[in-house]
Amino acid sequence: MTPIAHYQLQNGLRVVLAPDSVTPGVSVVVRYDGGSANDPRGYRGLSHLLEHLTFRGSLHVAPLQGMGILQELGAGFNATTELEATEYYAQVAAPALDTVLWLESERMAFTLARLDQTALDVERRIVDNEQRERQRTFRRLIDRYWLRALYGEGHPFVGDPESVADLSGVTLRGVQWFFQTAYRPDNATLTLVGQFDSAQALRSVEKYFGPIVPPPVIRAPRQAGLPRLCGVHRLGLSHAGLFGHVLRITWPLPRASSAPERASVQVLARLLSGKLHALLVERGVEVANVNAYVNRFATHELLSVDLELLEKSDAAAVERVALAAAREVASLPPPPRTLRTIVANLVSNAVFQREDGLRRARQLAAGGDPDADAAALRKLEAQQVQRTAQPLAGPVLVLHVWPSKRTDGGQQVEEEENPCH
């Protein structure tokens, strides 16, 4: 297995090269350290708008021409705006790698030359419509109230749950300024995974990205603060479009910055899910589904369990079981047999997922390392998992959402117990 190589160009661009003869083609990811949490106050959605605008061409690429070139190459490509990052990615055959690198360097270096009022007006309408549609969905509603309960008003992750972002006040000059704060080599990571020669790829990266000079505008990254939880924070919501009850329980965790720490968090999520299943059965409490997962951010992580409740389920009883399962996981190291089973399952998943070059590239771009994590899993000890589980005995957010009986539709906060207040 060829080692993963990390470089940094003189202009600040971070480069990760992971050649792999097994992975089909080449996956290319450019990750900018800035997402919707970096949107200026009053302009929620600006990062997403800018993501759209970068497909309108550059100095040497006509509007939408880049998408046409990628389609002709048979590439799969897309982009996404997250809370803390904006990513552009493509999967192509190895001979097309240089073309993709050129297009991405054009996006970074020369989009500013194509940002005009016509493009802004067109994409603003598209993004505004997208946001209005998305923010009406049930899951988006849950996420916005969930984030507000975790972080409090005024936090970069938190928008107004009752309103739709309004981009009508965004000016061309404002977009041009915002582009220069984010789309720059000293704010980006370029990751390649797949069938390529490292030396040749690095020469191509230097050729296309090396001449790009960071603009004189001050870079404005933003790291979000930690959740503000005290004890057990309970929030109850009702929603007119929901047909069943959902319980989401969330514990903040420290940021896992090393492979052993990341491996331990993976095991912890599986361990908690298994213990919760066992206690629910033992106590005769029925639910439709249990899903444990982790959200990773720059300063911390969130371990959550989503439980879909049956019509006859007692939400209070389910909550008691979930909190009891968490306390038990935090107080005792996992039994050796349980730990071996979880580790074997996670390692098997990692082996099967290794051929997914894009998934691996996105993990590497975000600071992870799937291969190192798999190796750390094999060496993981029960005591490390128990140390990682200690926050499960601490502050927690319990979000309960149920069908609304309101005749006017919509949603509302039904109850809230916040020990911080």
C-alpha positions as CSV (number, residue, x, y, z in Angstrom):
1,M,0.0,0.0,0.0
2,T,1.5,3.4,-1.1
3,P,1.7,5.8,1.9
4,I,-0.5,8.9,1.9
5,A,1.6,12.0,1.2
6,H,0.9,15.5,2.5
7,Y,2.3,18.6,1.0
8,Q,1.8,22.4,1.3
9,L,2.4,24.8,-1.6
10,Q,4.1,28.1,-1.0
11,N,0.8,29.9,-1.4
12,G,-0.7,27.8,1.5
13,L,-2.7,25.2,-0.4
14,R,-2.7,21.9,1.4
15,V,-2.4,18.8,-0.8
16,V,-3.1,15.2,0.1
17,L,-2.1,12.5,-2.4
18,A,-3.4,8.9,-1.8
19,P,-2.5,6.8,-4.9
20,D,-4.3,3.5,-5.0
21,S,-4.2,1.0,-7.9
22,V,-7.4,-0.7,-6.6
23,T,-9.7,2.3,-6.5
24,P,-11.2,2.9,-10.0
25,G,-10.2,6.2,-11.6
26,V,-9.3,9.3,-9.6
27,S,-11.4,11.1,-7.0
28,V,-10.7,14.8,-6.7
29,V,-11.9,16.9,-3.7
30,V,-11.3,20.6,-3.1
31,R,-12.4,21.6,0.4
32,Y,-12.6,25.2,1.4
33,D,-12.5,26.0,5.2
34,G,-15.7,27.9,5.2
35,G,-19.4,27.1,5.1
36,S,-22.8,28.4,6.1
37,A,-21.4,29.2,9.6
38,N,-19.2,31.8,8.0
39,D,-22.2,33.6,6.4
40,P,-22.2,37.2,7.6
41,R,-25.0,38.0,10.0
42,G,-28.2,38.8,8.1
43,Y,-27.0,37.0,5.0
44,R,-27.7,33.4,5.8
45,G,-27.3,31.4,2.6
46,L,-24.4,33.4,1.1
47,S,-22.0,30.5,1.1
48,H,-24.5,28.4,-0.7
49,L,-25.1,31.2,-3.2
50,L,-21.4,31.5,-3.9
51,E,-21.2,27.7,-4.4
52,H,-23.7,28.1,-7.2
53,L,-22.0,31.2,-8.7
54,T,-18.7,29.4,-9.1
55,F,-20.3,27.2,-11.7
56,R,-21.1,30.3,-13.8
57,G,-17.6,30.1,-15.3
58,S,-14.3,32.0,-14.9
59,L,-11.9,34.1,-16.9
60,H,-11.1,31.3,-19.3
61,V,-14.2,29.1,-18.9
62,A,-17.6,30.3,-20.2
63,P,-20.7,30.1,-18.0
64,L,-21.6,26.4,-17.4
65,Q,-18.8,25.3,-19.8
66,G,-17.0,23.6,-17.0
67,M,-20.0,21.3,-16.3
68,G,-20.2,20.5,-20.0
69,I,-16.5,19.5,-20.1
70,L,-16.9,17.2,-17.1
71,Q,-20.0,15.6,-18.6
72,E,-18.1,15.0,-21.9
73,L,-15.4,13.3,-19.8
74,G,-18.0,11.0,-18.2
75,A,-17.1,12.5,-14.8
76,G,-19.4,12.4,-11.8
77,F,-19.2,15.7,-10.0
78,N,-21.1,17.9,-7.5
79,A,-20.6,20.4,-4.7
80,T,-21.9,20.8,-1.2
81,T,-22.1,23.6,1.4
82,E,-21.9,22.4,5.0
83,L,-21.7,24.3,8.2
84,E,-17.9,24.5,8.3
85,A,-16.8,23.8,4.8
86,T,-17.6,24.0,1.1
87,E,-16.6,21.0,-1.1
88,Y,-16.3,20.5,-4.8
89,Y,-15.6,16.9,-6.0
90,A,-15.3,14.9,-9.1
91,Q,-14.7,11.3,-10.1
92,V,-12.9,10.8,-13.4
93,A,-10.8,8.3,-15.4
94,A,-7.1,8.8,-14.8
95,P,-6.3,10.5,-18.1
96,A,-8.8,13.3,-17.3
97,L,-7.1,14.3,-14.0
98,D,-5.3,17.2,-15.5
99,T,-8.5,18.7,-16.9
100,V,-10.2,18.5,-13.6
101,L,-7.2,20.1,-11.8
102,W,-7.3,22.9,-14.4
103,L,-11.0,23.5,-13.9
104,E,-10.7,23.6,-10.1
105,S,-7.7,26.1,-10.4
106,E,-9.9,28.2,-12.6
107,R,-12.6,28.2,-10.0
108,M,-10.2,29.3,-7.3
109,A,-8.2,31.8,-9.3
110,F,-10.5,33.3,-11.9
111,T,-14.1,33.0,-10.9
112,L,-14.0,36.7,-9.7
113,A,-13.7,37.8,-13.3
114,R,-17.1,36.2,-14.1
115,L,-19.0,37.4,-11.1
116,D,-21.5,39.9,-12.5
117,Q,-24.9,41.2,-11.7
118,T,-26.7,39.0,-14.2
119,A,-25.2,35.8,-12.7
120,L,-25.9,37.0,-9.2
121,D,-29.6,37.8,-10.0
122,V,-30.1,34.3,-11.7
123,E,-28.4,32.3,-9.0
124,R,-30.0,34.3,-6.1
125,R,-33.5,33.3,-7.3
126,I,-32.4,29.7,-7.7
127,V,-30.8,29.5,-4.2
128,D,-33.7,31.4,-2.6
129,N,-36.2,28.9,-4.0
130,E,-34.1,26.0,-2.9
131,Q,-33.8,27.3,0.6
132,R,-37.5,27.9,0.9
133,E,-38.3,24.4,-0.2
134,R,-35.7,22.8,2.0
135,Q,-36.6,24.7,5.1
136,R,-40.1,23.5,4.9
137,T,-39.0,19.9,5.4
138,F,-39.5,18.1,8.7
139,R,-35.8,17.1,9.1
140,R,-34.6,20.7,8.4
141,L,-37.0,21.9,11.1
142,I,-35.7,19.4,13.6
143,D,-32.1,20.3,12.8
144,R,-32.6,24.1,13.3
145,Y,-34.3,23.7,16.7
146,W,-31.8,21.1,17.7
147,L,-28.9,23.4,16.9
148,R,-30.5,26.3,18.7
149,A,-31.0,24.2,21.8
150,L,-27.4,23.0,21.7
151,Y,-25.6,26.2,21.0
152,G,-27.9,29.1,21.9
153,E,-28.9,32.2,19.9
154,G,-26.2,34.0,18.1
155,H,-24.1,31.0,17.5
156,P,-22.7,30.6,13.9
157,F,-24.4,27.3,13.5
158,V,-27.8,28.7,14.5
159,G,-30.3,30.4,12.2
160,D,-33.8,31.6,13.1
161,P,-36.0,28.4,13.1
162,E,-39.0,30.5,12.2
163,S,-37.7,32.3,9.1
164,V,-36.3,31.7,5.7
165,A,-32.9,33.3,4.8
166,D,-33.3,36.4,2.7
167,L,-30.6,37.0,0.1
168,S,-32.3,40.0,-1.5
169,G,-29.8,42.4,0.2
170,V,-26.7,40.7,-1.1
171,T,-24.8,43.0,-3.5
172,L,-22.3,42.1,-6.2
173,R,-19.6,43.9,-4.3
174,G,-20.4,41.9,-1.2
175,V,-20.3,38.6,-3.1
176,Q,-16.9,39.6,-4.6
177,W,-15.5,40.4,-1.1
178,F,-16.9,37.2,0.4
179,F,-15.4,35.1,-2.5
180,Q,-11.9,36.5,-1.7
181,T,-12.1,35.7,1.9
182,A,-12.9,32.0,1.3
183,Y,-11.9,30.8,-2.2
184,R,-8.1,31.1,-1.9
185,P,-5.2,28.6,-1.7
186,D,-4.4,29.3,1.9
187,N,-8.0,28.3,2.9
188,A,-8.2,25.1,0.9
189,T,-7.2,21.4,0.8
190,L,-6.9,19.5,-2.5
191,T,-7.1,15.7,-2.2
192,L,-6.6,13.1,-4.8
193,V,-7.4,9.4,-4.3
194,G,-7.0,6.6,-7.0
195,Q,-5.0,5.7,-10.0
196,F,-2.3,8.3,-10.6
197,D,1.4,8.8,-10.4
198,S,2.2,10.9,-7.3
199,A,5.2,12.7,-8.9
200,Q,3.2,13.6,-12.1
201,A,0.2,14.6,-10.0
202,L,2.2,16.9,-7.8
203,R,3.8,18.5,-10.9
204,S,0.3,19.2,-12.3
205,V,-0.9,20.6,-9.0
206,E,2.1,22.9,-8.9
207,K,1.4,23.9,-12.5
208,Y,-2.2,24.8,-12.0
209,F,-2.4,26.0,-8.4
210,G,1.1,27.1,-7.6
211,P,0.8,30.5,-9.4
212,I,-2.4,31.5,-7.5
213,V,-1.6,34.3,-5.1
214,P,-3.9,34.7,-2.0
215,P,-5.9,37.9,-2.3
216,P,-5.1,40.8,0.0
217,V,-8.5,40.5,1.7
218,I,-8.2,39.1,5.2
219,R,-9.2,35.4,5.4
220,A,-12.2,35.0,7.7
221,P,-12.4,31.4,9.0
222,R,-14.7,30.8,12.0
223,Q,-14.5,28.0,14.5
224,A,-17.8,27.5,16.3
225,G,-17.9,27.5,20.1
226,L,-18.9,24.4,22.1
227,P,-22.5,23.4,23.0
228,R,-24.0,25.2,26.0
229,L,-25.6,22.3,27.9
230,C,-26.3,22.0,31.6
231,G,-27.7,18.7,33.0
232,V,-30.6,17.3,30.9
233,H,-32.0,19.9,28.5
234,R,-35.4,18.8,27.2
235,L,-37.1,20.4,24.2
236,G,-40.6,19.3,22.9
237,L,-41.8,20.3,19.4
238,S,-44.9,19.6,17.4
239,H,-45.1,19.4,13.6
240,A,-48.1,19.2,11.4
241,G,-46.5,17.0,8.8
242,L,-45.3,14.3,11.2
243,F,-47.1,11.0,11.5
244,G,-45.1,9.5,14.4
245,H,-43.0,10.5,17.4
246,V,-39.2,11.0,17.1
247,L,-36.7,11.2,20.0
248,R,-33.2,12.6,19.4
249,I,-30.8,12.4,22.3
250,T,-27.4,14.1,21.9
251,W,-24.2,14.2,24.0
252,P,-21.2,16.6,23.2
253,L,-17.8,14.9,22.9
254,P,-14.3,16.4,22.6
255,R,-12.9,16.5,19.1
256,A,-11.3,13.2,18.1
257,S,-8.0,14.4,16.5
258,S,-6.0,11.2,16.2
259,A,-6.7,7.8,14.7
260,P,-7.1,6.0,18.0
261,E,-9.5,8.7,19.2
262,R,-11.6,8.5,16.0
263,A,-11.6,4.7,16.2
264,S,-12.8,4.9,19.8
265,V,-15.7,7.2,18.9
266,Q,-16.8,4.8,16.1
267,V,-16.9,1.9,18.6
268,L,-18.7,4.1,21.2
269,A,-21.5,4.8,18.8
270,R,-22.0,1.1,18.0
271,L,-21.6,0.2,21.7
272,L,-24.3,2.7,22.8
273,S,-26.7,1.5,20.0
274,G,-26.2,-2.1,21.1
275,K,-26.7,-1.4,24.8
276,L,-29.8,0.7,24.1
277,H,-31.3,-2.1,22.0
278,A,-30.6,-4.6,24.7
279,L,-32.1,-2.5,27.5
280,L,-35.2,-1.7,25.4
281,V,-35.9,-5.4,24.9
282,E,-35.0,-6.2,28.5
283,R,-37.5,-3.6,29.8
284,G,-40.2,-4.3,27.3
285,V,-40.1,-0.9,25.7
286,E,-40.8,-1.0,22.0
287,V,-39.5,1.4,19.3
288,A,-39.6,1.3,15.5
289,N,-35.9,2.1,14.9
290,V,-32.7,3.2,16.6
291,N,-29.8,5.0,14.8
292,A,-26.6,6.2,16.5
293,Y,-24.3,8.5,14.6
294,V,-21.6,11.2,15.1
295,N,-21.4,14.7,13.7
296,R,-17.8,16.0,13.6
297,F,-16.9,19.7,13.8
298,A,-13.6,21.6,14.1
299,T,-13.8,22.0,17.9
300,H,-16.0,19.1,19.1
301,E,-18.2,16.2,18.1
302,L,-21.8,15.3,18.8
303,L,-22.9,11.7,19.5
304,S,-26.6,11.3,18.8
305,V,-29.3,8.6,18.9
306,D,-32.4,9.0,16.8
307,L,-35.3,6.8,17.9
308,E,-38.5,6.5,15.9
309,L,-41.3,5.7,18.3
310,L,-44.4,3.5,17.7
311,E,-47.8,4.9,18.3
312,K,-48.0,3.0,21.6
313,S,-44.4,3.9,22.7
314,D,-44.0,5.8,25.9
315,A,-41.5,8.6,25.1
316,A,-40.6,9.2,28.7
317,A,-39.9,5.5,29.2
318,V,-37.7,5.4,26.1
319,E,-35.8,8.5,27.3
320,R,-35.2,6.8,30.7
321,V,-33.9,3.7,29.0
322,A,-31.6,5.7,26.6
323,L,-30.1,7.7,29.5
324,A,-29.6,4.5,31.5
325,A,-27.8,2.9,28.6
326,A,-25.5,5.9,28.3
327,R,-24.7,5.9,32.0
328,E,-23.9,2.2,31.9
329,V,-21.6,2.6,28.8
330,A,-19.8,5.4,30.6
331,S,-19.3,3.5,33.8
332,L,-18.1,0.1,32.5
333,P,-15.5,-0.9,29.9
334,P,-17.0,-2.9,27.1
335,P,-16.9,-6.7,27.5
336,P,-14.0,-8.2,25.5
337,R,-16.3,-10.2,23.3
338,T,-18.5,-7.3,22.5
339,L,-15.5,-5.1,21.7
340,R,-14.1,-7.8,19.4
341,T,-17.4,-8.1,17.5
342,I,-17.8,-4.3,17.0
343,V,-14.2,-3.9,15.9
344,A,-14.5,-6.8,13.4
345,N,-17.7,-5.3,12.0
346,L,-16.2,-1.9,11.6
347,V,-13.0,-3.2,10.0
348,S,-15.0,-5.3,7.6
349,N,-17.0,-2.2,6.6
350,A,-13.8,-0.2,6.1
351,V,-12.4,-3.0,3.8
352,F,-15.6,-2.9,1.7
353,Q,-15.7,0.9,1.6
354,R,-12.1,1.3,0.6
355,E,-12.9,1.1,-3.1
356,D,-15.2,4.1,-2.7
357,G,-12.5,6.6,-3.6
358,L,-14.7,9.7,-3.3
359,R,-15.7,8.8,0.3
360,R,-12.1,8.3,1.2
361,A,-11.0,11.5,-0.5
362,R,-13.7,13.5,1.4
363,Q,-12.6,12.0,4.7
364,L,-8.9,12.8,4.0
365,A,-9.8,16.3,3.0
366,A,-11.6,16.8,6.3
367,G,-8.6,15.7,8.3
368,G,-9.5,12.0,8.7
369,D,-7.6,8.9,7.6
370,P,-9.7,5.8,7.0
371,D,-6.7,3.5,6.7
372,A,-5.1,4.8,9.9
373,D,-8.5,4.5,11.6
374,A,-8.9,0.9,10.6
375,A,-5.4,0.1,11.9
376,A,-6.2,1.8,15.2
377,L,-9.4,-0.2,15.5
378,R,-7.4,-3.4,15.5
379,K,-5.3,-2.2,18.5
380,L,-8.2,-0.5,20.4
381,E,-8.4,-1.4,24.1
382,A,-11.6,-1.3,26.2
383,Q,-10.2,1.3,28.6
384,Q,-9.8,3.8,25.7
385,V,-13.4,3.3,24.8
386,Q,-14.5,3.8,28.4
387,R,-12.5,7.1,28.6
388,T,-14.1,8.3,25.4
389,A,-17.5,7.4,26.9
390,Q,-17.2,9.6,30.0
391,P,-19.2,12.5,28.5
392,L,-22.2,10.2,28.3
393,A,-22.6,10.7,32.0
394,G,-22.7,14.4,31.6
395,P,-24.9,17.1,29.9
396,V,-27.4,15.9,27.3
397,L,-30.1,17.3,25.0
398,V,-33.3,15.3,24.6
399,L,-35.4,16.5,21.7
400,H,-38.9,15.1,21.3
401,V,-41.0,15.8,18.2
402,W,-44.6,14.7,17.8
403,P,-47.6,15.3,15.4
404,S,-49.2,18.7,15.8
405,K,-52.9,19.0,16.6
406,R,-52.9,22.6,15.3
407,T,-55.4,23.2,12.4
408,D,-53.2,25.9,10.8
409,G,-50.3,23.5,10.1
410,G,-46.7,24.4,10.8
411,Q,-44.8,23.7,14.0
412,Q,-44.3,25.1,17.5
413,V,-42.3,24.7,20.7
414,E,-44.5,22.8,23.1
415,E,-42.3,22.6,26.1
416,E,-38.7,23.3,27.2
417,E,-36.7,22.5,30.3
418,N,-33.3,24.2,30.1
419,P,-31.2,23.8,33.3
420,C,-28.8,26.5,32.0
421,H,-31.5,29.1,32.6
